[in-house]
Amino acid sequence: ELGPLKPKVFPACKIGVKDGVVQATLTIDLFPLGDDRVDVFNHFDGRTSVAEITRWLAEAKGISREEAYNRVKALFIDLVEKNVCYPAEPPEW
């Protein structure tokens, strides 16, 4: 369960836009600028939890919480694997 995690972008990771694509460190293509993932990514501020982002996304897009959670989780895991994001506070598992 990732609900309590608060995704955060690595401080050394520079985010920019090149040719209409949001990039990390300007070398990793993340997703197109107009993609729905941009709105989710903008909530990865180290203060907002996955659960909060999930509630916002479900309401904003009119989708189920399960679908919203799966989208947020998939983006977070993808960005962790690319060394773009990490949990702001280590989980207490």
C-alpha positions in Angstrom: 0.0 0.0 0.0 1.6 3.3 -1.1 -1.2 5.5 0.2 0.8 7.2 3.0 3.9 7.8 0.9 4.6 11.4 -0.2 6.4 11.3 -3.6 9.2 13.9 -4.1 11.5 14.7 -7.0 15.2 14.3 -6.3 16.7 17.8 -5.5 19.5 17.3 -8.1 17.0 16.3 -10.8 16.2 19.2 -13.1 12.8 19.2 -14.7 12.3 21.0 -18.0 10.4 21.0 -21.3 12.0 20.2 -24.6 10.1 19.9 -27.9 6.8 19.6 -26.0 8.0 16.8 -23.7 8.5 17.0 -19.9 12.0 15.8 -19.2 14.1 15.1 -16.1 17.6 16.4 -16.2 16.8 17.2 -19.9 18.0 13.8 -20.9 15.2 11.5 -19.9 11.9 11.8 -21.7 9.1 11.3 -19.1 5.9 12.1 -21.0 4.4 14.6 -23.5 3.6 18.0 -22.0 -0.2 17.6 -22.6 -0.3 14.2 -21.0 -2.6 13.6 -18.0 0.5 12.4 -16.1 1.8 16.0 -16.0 -1.1 17.0 -13.6 -0.3 14.0 -11.3 3.5 14.7 -11.5 2.8 18.3 -10.4 1.5 16.9 -7.1 4.8 15.0 -6.4 6.0 17.7 -4.1 7.2 15.8 -1.1 4.2 17.0 1.0 1.2 15.4 -0.8 0.6 11.7 -0.2 -0.2 9.1 -2.8 -3.6 8.8 -1.1 -4.3 12.5 -1.4 -3.2 12.6 -5.0 -5.4 9.6 -5.6 -8.4 11.3 -4.2 -7.7 14.5 -6.2 -7.2 12.5 -9.5 -10.4 10.4 -9.0 -12.4 13.6 -8.5 -10.7 15.6 -11.2 -11.1 12.9 -13.8 -14.3 11.3 -12.6 -12.7 7.9 -12.3 -12.8 5.3 -9.5 -10.3 5.6 -6.7 -8.9 2.2 -7.7 -8.1 3.4 -11.2 -6.8 6.7 -9.9 -4.5 4.9 -7.4 -3.3 2.6 -10.1 -2.3 5.5 -12.3 -0.6 7.4 -9.5 1.2 4.2 -8.4 2.3 3.4 -11.9 3.7 6.9 -12.5 5.5 7.0 -9.1 7.1 3.6 -9.6 8.1 4.5 -13.1 9.8 7.7 -11.9 11.5 5.9 -9.0 12.9 3.4 -11.4 14.2 6.3 -13.5 15.7 7.9 -10.4 13.5 11.0 -10.8 11.4 10.6 -7.6 11.6 8.9 -4.2 9.5 8.9 -1.0 10.1 12.1 0.9 9.8 10.2 4.2 11.0 6.6 4.4 8.0 4.2 5.0 7.7 2.5 8.3 6.9 -1.0 7.2 
